[in-house]
């Protein structure tokens, strides 16, 4: 009798069944499939330079939900998700020994050094135990092999050049079909218990009712979110106008946490956009979702091109800058106590929910690097700790960009905190939502409490330096905007009922961030 062939599918940031080449390949090449997820102890230690917790409570909760969701999906297809605690290379070695029938180990290739190190060790184990390795590339919209550059070293250092090249010379591959049934686990293999946060010695996440991302992890939730945002509400048709919003769930797609863990495939999103454009409407907003997916691709490929330079203090440009490591300034930034309300509101939202609007991320990064002059890696590692949607290439790529040592065609880009606050939170509703100490300061005055008279402060029950901090820095250019506050109450952006609208004159600010030559952001 022929021996049965078993394939181990080592899952990492690809927690889905749809458009997953591993399952498609394994189904054709095995009698038994072992879908495997390992809770790697190296993910629950400190960050590299500053020893912040590597996986924060919100991302861990999202991961546990995603793992549970995938297990349920696989069970419905006649399979199961095998869960183990331990280093993948050691778990794989144990399973090969235990099962005796493993012909191949398959996994998706990743980009950054820690993930590549796991791949190297798994390959060494397989070589030693005479088991084949099958690898796939599946985390980007455009496949690595389809890029119109002879070699990754030829990847352009400016996003626009990359975007124009792939849009005109490459195509997005079709999605892999979702299998109706999967080959079962080998007989007698324990599926294993999904750990709790406590088991992993991590803090449990607490839910904040103000969260702009009150969603759960998992492929099913990701597909439901796409259905809601595209087909049920048509919110995608106004995405370009609303994506710089600050309050509510539907001002942006919110796909990023699911993309980061691979619960949804970028190719699936792309083909759904194309279907939507055919059946409903095609406009700048529908294109802009693809534009943002291309940014995500770009940072992944930048990570492939530059490797560990992504993490070096001098960045991709090898540029020495006099970064400071002032813990008092950094603590004020991370705790939302800088005395600059727009910065503090964003930092508090991050700490309380694991999410921050894209507009906020650009501003707090600029504030840390340009206004405070602090080492950009302090900010990058703090984000790595707390963000639900942390993706190593996007996070470090964006921080390098903000620090002026990454892929930015423009020198010395610096955001004006007051101008940005007035542009995107014109009535101050966002700030008041996250800084209750300032709740009684009306309108746009909430952005510059240090400019208010003592009578106004007293009336609003604010005592600067006591109930709310005095600013740790006031940049000279902010003064140009102190008296430009909108007259009248302005549009209120309430709750979770719908998109939080970006004022008409600022609707293209997202593209300005990347392409504008004006220094006055």
C-alpha positions, 0 to 999 in steps of 0.5 A: 500500500502506498504511504500517505502523504502529509503536508504541513501548512505553516500559517503566519500572517495568512489566516484565511482560506480564500485566495490562499495558495497554501491550501490550494497547493496542499489539496492537490499534493497531499492525503492529509493536511496539517494547517498549523499556527504556532504562538511563537514566544518571540512575539511576546517579548520586548521590542528590539531597541526600547523593550516595549511589549512586542504584541499589545493587548488589542492586536493579541485579542484580534489575533486570537479571534482570527485564529478561532475564526479560521479553526471554525472555517477549517472544521466546516471544510472537514479539516481543523487548525492545529495550534501549538505554543512554541517556535515554529521550527521546533514545532514542525520538527516535533510534528515531522517526527510524530507523524512519520508521513510528512512529505512537505512543509509549505509556507508563505514567504515574508519580508522582514528579518525575524520572519525570514529567520524562522523560514531559514530555521524551518528549511534547515529542519526540513533538510535535516529530516529529508522533507521538502519545502514549498513556498509561496508569495501571497501578501501583496496585490501584485505578485513579486514575480510580476513586477516590471523591474529586472531585479528588486534592486531596481525598485524605484525609491519614489512611490509614484514611479513604482505606481505608474510602472505597475499600473501600466506594465503589470496585472493583478493575478486572479484569486485562488479558488476556495476549496469546498472540502479539505483533506483531513488531519492525519488520524490521532493528531490533537488539534491543541488549545487556543491560548488566552491572553493570560496563558501568554502572560499578556494583558487582556484588552479592554473595550472602549465604546468610542473606538473607531474600530469596534470590529473582531478578527477573522476572515469571516468578519473581514469578508463581512466588512467588505460586503458592508463597505462596498455592497450594503452601504456604497460607502466605498463610492465616497471613500476619497472624500471621507478617508481623512475623517477622525470619528466613526467606523465608516469614514475609511475601509478599516481593512488594514487590521485584517490585511495585516494578519492575512484574514483578507487578501489584497487581490480579493479586495481588488477584484471586488473593486473591479466588480463594484466598478462594473456593477455600480460606479467607478470613480476616484474613490473606488480607485483610491482603495487600490491606490492605498493597497499599492502603498502597502505593496510598495512598502513591502517591496521596499522592505525586500530591497533594503532589508534591515536598513528599514530598522537602522537609525540612519534609515534608507538614506544613511542619513545621520541626524541628531536624534534625542532620546529624552524619556520625559518628552517621549512619555508625554507623547506616548501618554497623550500629555504633550499639551497639544490637544490634536496630538494628545487626542490621537495618542490617547485613542491609540492607547485606549483602542489600538487604532488611530486614524491615518491623518493622526498617524502622520501628525503624531509621527511628524510631531515626535520627529520634527517638533520634539526631535526624538529618535524615530524608532521610539515612535515606530516601536511604540506603534508596533506595540499598540497598533491592531493593524501593525504591519512591519513594512508599512509601519517602519516605512511610514516612520522612515518617511515621516523622519525624512530618511525613507522614501520621500521625494521632498526634503524637510516635510513638517506638519503644522499641528494647528493647521492640521487640527483646524483642517481636519477637526475644525470644530474640535469634536474629535479632541473633546471626544478623547480629552474629557478635561477639555470637554467644556472648551467650545469650538476650535478654541480647544486646539489652542487652550494656551491662547485662551484668557484665564476667564475662558479657561476658568469658565471651561474648568481648565487649569493649564499645568494642573487639569491639562498640561501646558504645551511641551513645545510651541512651534513658531509656524503654528502662530500663523494659524492661531487666528484662523479658526472657523467662524461658527460651529462648523460641521459636527462629526458625531458618533458612529452613524456614518462618515466623518466628512472632510471639508471640501477644500481638504479632500485631496490632502491625502495626495498632498501628503505624498506629492505636494511641494508646499512646505505648509502642511 
